[in-house]
Amino acid sequence: MDKARKKILIVEDEVIVAMEIEMHLQMNNFIVVGKCQSSGKAIEVSLEKKPDLIMMDINIQGEHDGVQTSKIILDSYKPSILFLSAYNDANTIERTKQIPDSKLLSKPFSVRDLITAINSFFPDASSLDNLQVKVLRQE
């Protein structure tokens, strides 16, 4: 399957971060099927749109955190999960390991790290030769 056909759902409660991720994904020919800030919306959109990959922040709005939300979604179908977190404590890392076919990307991350992490779920995707990087802000 061509990389351009991979569908991704972004679950991130920081709107600006979600918009920046969406822009980079679109620049790299991924299809963004939605952006959600809460666990309830993430469950709803994922079950409706069936993305290939869910980019799941661990600390999100709603009744469940990202790990719990992923477990609920995985009860219905089996997308890959890329957890995003600024928290890298042992407990958080262990909780993410409970989710099959998941990886953890620590915040802050570079665009290259983001695209590399996504491509690691799709071995048939093309290499990073065409990686599109646009710097939105310098810190």
Buried (B, 14 or more C-beta within 10 A) or exposed (E): EEBEEBBBBBBBBBEEBBBBBBBBBEBBBBBBBBBBBBBBBBBEBBEEBEBBBBBBBBBBBBEBBBBBBBBBBBEEEEBBBBBBBEEEEEEBBEBBEEBEEBBBBBBEEEBEEBBBBBBEBBEEBBEEEEBEEEEEEEE
